[in-house]
Amino acid sequence: MTETDRPVEKVQAYFEVIETVFVRLRGAPLLLSPADWQVAREWFEAGIPLDLVRQTLESVFARRKERGARGRIQSLRYCADSVWQAWDETRELEAGGVRQTVATMNVQARLSGISGSLPEGLPDREEWVERIEGLSGTSAEVEKSLAELDAQLLAAVERSLNEPDRKRLTARVDAVITGLQTRLPDDEIESARDRIRRGSLRELARLPLLSLFSPEALSADHGLVS
């Protein structure tokens, strides 16, 4: 399967990584708005690497903290100019024959970081750990396999929910969708529902995002330049 065979899945994975990093830095849950997702889509279409986005988001939040700014950043759009500036600078350096020094990705360390963050009460946890840590290949191949495992894990966890948790999940998703119905076109409602359900399920079950760029993976890669 070629790079362009599954554009929808690749865009979705890119979005989910950014959303996960943004929420972690913000320190409080926040569903990215359709406008925020359009910002992330433009980054994806421009080919901006996830590591560059992650590093820039961390820099924006750190500078804001140093200034003693009050309140939380409410939108990914707050960081958009900084991401584009970082991308322009990176391309200028490369065009001039100078490449930024970026540490080699330690794929195995990142996989261990992901598997180690699986909740202790997860059904068949050891099997999931083995499947994650047993992945091999290029980083792109591993990332693709992780995306497939992530979908399988979410589906398995949802099947295992007890009735009260299932009702709580459905009620939360319905409440968010009700609030979005006046702001989203009808043809986007179902895709939003699916994304909200995945995110809510992940939060309910305390599941990490299975990605080499998730916070758990990044924190385990000690060779990564932050």
C-alpha positions as CSV (number, residue, x, y, z in Angstrom):
1,M,0.0,0.0,0.0
2,T,1.5,3.3,-1.0
3,E,1.8,6.6,0.9
4,T,-1.3,8.0,-0.7
5,D,-3.6,4.9,-0.5
6,R,-4.9,5.9,2.9
7,P,-5.0,9.7,3.2
8,V,-8.0,9.8,5.5
9,E,-6.3,7.5,8.1
10,K,-3.0,9.5,7.8
11,V,-4.8,12.8,8.3
12,Q,-6.7,11.4,11.3
13,A,-3.5,10.1,13.0
14,Y,-1.8,13.4,12.4
15,F,-4.7,15.3,14.0
16,E,-5.0,13.0,17.0
17,V,-1.3,13.3,17.8
18,I,-1.5,17.1,17.7
19,E,-4.7,17.1,19.8
20,T,-3.1,14.8,22.4
21,V,0.0,17.0,22.7
22,F,-2.0,20.2,22.9
23,V,-4.3,18.9,25.6
24,R,-1.3,17.6,27.6
25,L,0.4,21.0,27.4
26,R,-2.8,22.9,28.2
27,G,-3.3,20.8,31.3
28,A,-7.1,20.5,30.9
29,P,-9.4,18.7,28.5
30,L,-10.5,20.6,25.4
31,L,-12.0,19.4,22.2
32,L,-10.4,21.0,19.3
33,S,-12.8,23.0,17.2
34,P,-13.5,22.6,13.5
35,A,-11.4,25.7,12.9
36,D,-8.5,24.2,14.9
37,W,-8.7,21.0,12.8
38,Q,-8.5,23.1,9.7
39,V,-5.3,24.7,11.0
40,A,-3.9,21.2,11.6
41,R,-5.0,20.0,8.1
42,E,-3.1,22.9,6.5
43,W,0.0,21.9,8.5
44,F,-0.5,18.3,7.3
45,E,-1.0,19.3,3.6
46,A,2.1,21.5,3.9
47,G,4.2,18.5,5.0
48,I,5.1,19.9,8.4
49,P,6.6,17.1,10.5
50,L,4.9,16.2,13.7
51,D,8.1,16.6,15.7
52,L,8.4,20.2,14.5
53,V,4.8,20.9,15.5
54,R,5.3,19.3,18.9
55,Q,8.5,21.2,19.6
56,T,6.9,24.5,18.5
57,L,3.8,23.9,20.7
58,E,6.0,23.2,23.7
59,S,8.0,26.3,23.0
60,V,4.8,28.5,22.8
61,F,3.5,27.1,26.1
62,A,6.9,27.5,27.8
63,R,7.3,31.2,26.6
64,R,3.8,32.0,27.8
65,K,4.5,30.4,31.2
66,E,7.8,32.4,31.5
67,R,5.8,35.7,30.8
68,G,3.5,34.8,33.7
69,A,0.4,34.9,31.4
70,R,-2.8,34.1,33.0
71,G,-5.5,31.7,31.8
72,R,-5.2,28.8,29.4
73,I,-4.7,28.8,25.6
74,Q,-8.1,28.0,24.3
75,S,-7.3,27.3,20.6
76,L,-4.7,25.6,18.5
77,R,-4.9,28.8,16.3
78,Y,-3.0,30.6,19.0
79,C,0.1,28.6,18.0
80,A,-0.4,28.7,14.3
81,D,1.9,31.6,13.4
82,S,4.7,30.1,15.5
83,V,4.4,26.7,13.7
84,W,4.5,28.3,10.3
85,Q,7.5,30.5,11.3
86,A,9.4,27.4,12.5
87,W,8.6,25.6,9.3
88,D,9.8,28.5,7.2
89,E,13.0,28.7,9.1
90,T,13.6,25.0,8.8
91,R,13.1,25.1,5.0
92,E,15.4,28.2,4.7
93,L,18.2,26.4,6.6
94,E,17.9,23.3,4.5
95,A,17.8,25.4,1.3
96,G,21.0,27.1,2.4
97,G,22.7,23.7,2.9
98,V,22.4,23.8,6.7
99,R,20.3,21.1,8.3
100,Q,19.0,21.3,11.9
101,T,20.4,18.7,14.2
102,V,17.7,16.3,15.2
103,A,18.4,13.3,17.4
104,T,17.7,9.9,15.8
105,M,14.4,8.5,16.8
106,N,14.7,5.6,19.2
107,V,11.8,3.6,18.0
108,Q,12.1,0.8,20.6
109,A,12.3,3.3,23.5
110,R,9.2,5.0,22.2
111,L,7.4,1.6,21.9
112,S,8.4,0.8,25.5
113,G,7.1,4.2,26.6
114,I,3.7,3.5,25.0
115,S,3.4,-0.1,26.3
116,G,4.5,1.0,29.8
117,S,1.7,3.6,29.9
118,L,-1.1,1.1,29.4
119,P,-3.3,1.0,32.5
120,E,-2.8,-1.9,34.8
121,G,-6.4,-2.9,34.7
122,L,-6.5,-3.2,30.9
123,P,-7.9,-6.6,29.8
124,D,-5.2,-8.7,28.2
125,R,-2.7,-6.0,29.0
126,E,0.4,-8.3,28.6
127,E,-0.8,-9.4,25.2
128,W,-1.1,-5.7,24.1
129,V,2.3,-5.0,25.6
130,E,3.8,-7.8,23.5
131,R,2.1,-6.7,20.3
132,I,3.3,-3.1,20.7
133,E,6.9,-4.0,21.7
134,G,7.1,-6.6,19.0
135,L,6.6,-4.2,16.2
136,S,9.6,-3.7,13.8
137,G,10.5,-2.0,10.6
138,T,11.0,1.6,9.6
139,S,9.5,4.4,11.8
140,A,6.8,4.9,9.1
141,E,5.9,1.2,9.1
142,V,5.8,1.1,12.9
143,E,3.6,4.2,13.0
144,K,1.2,2.6,10.5
145,S,1.1,-0.6,12.6
146,L,0.5,1.4,15.8
147,A,-2.5,3.2,14.2
148,E,-4.0,-0.2,13.4
149,L,-3.4,-1.5,16.9
150,D,-4.8,1.7,18.4
151,A,-8.1,1.2,16.5
152,Q,-8.2,-2.5,17.6
153,L,-7.4,-1.5,21.2
154,L,-10.2,1.1,21.4
155,A,-12.7,-1.4,19.9
156,A,-11.7,-4.1,22.4
157,V,-12.0,-1.7,25.3
158,E,-15.4,-0.5,24.2
159,R,-16.6,-4.1,23.9
160,S,-15.5,-4.7,27.5
161,L,-17.3,-1.7,29.0
162,N,-19.9,-2.4,31.7
163,E,-23.3,-1.0,31.2
164,P,-22.9,2.1,33.4
165,D,-19.7,3.1,31.7
166,R,-21.2,2.5,28.3
167,K,-24.1,4.8,29.1
168,R,-21.8,7.4,30.5
169,L,-19.7,7.3,27.3
170,T,-22.8,7.6,25.0
171,A,-24.3,10.4,27.1
172,R,-21.0,12.4,26.9
173,V,-20.7,12.0,23.2
174,D,-24.4,13.0,22.6
175,A,-23.9,16.1,24.8
176,V,-20.9,17.3,22.8
177,I,-22.6,16.6,19.5
178,T,-25.7,18.5,20.5
179,G,-23.5,21.5,21.2
180,L,-21.8,21.2,17.8
181,Q,-24.8,20.7,15.6
182,T,-25.3,24.4,15.1
183,R,-21.7,24.9,14.1
184,L,-21.0,21.9,11.9
185,P,-22.4,21.0,8.5
186,D,-24.6,17.8,8.5
187,D,-22.0,15.9,6.5
188,E,-19.4,16.5,9.3
189,I,-21.5,15.5,12.2
190,E,-20.9,11.7,12.0
191,S,-17.1,12.0,11.5
192,A,-17.1,14.4,14.5
193,R,-19.1,11.9,16.5
194,D,-16.6,9.1,15.8
195,R,-13.7,11.3,16.8
196,I,-15.4,12.5,20.0
197,R,-16.3,8.9,20.9
198,R,-12.7,7.7,20.4
199,G,-11.4,10.6,22.5
200,S,-13.9,10.1,25.3
201,L,-13.3,6.4,25.4
202,R,-9.5,7.0,25.5
203,E,-10.0,9.3,28.5
204,L,-12.5,7.0,30.3
205,A,-10.2,4.0,30.0
206,R,-7.0,6.1,30.5
207,L,-5.5,4.8,27.3
208,P,-2.5,6.4,25.6
209,L,-2.5,7.2,21.9
210,L,-0.6,4.5,20.2
211,S,1.8,6.6,18.2
212,L,5.5,7.2,18.1
213,F,4.7,10.9,18.6
214,S,2.4,10.5,21.6
215,P,3.6,12.2,24.9
216,E,4.3,8.8,26.4
217,A,6.5,7.8,23.5
218,L,8.4,11.1,23.4
219,S,9.1,11.1,27.1
220,A,10.6,7.6,26.9
221,D,13.0,8.6,24.1
222,H,15.9,10.2,26.0
223,G,17.8,10.9,22.9
224,L,15.1,13.3,21.6
225,V,15.9,17.0,21.4
226,S,13.2,18.9,23.2
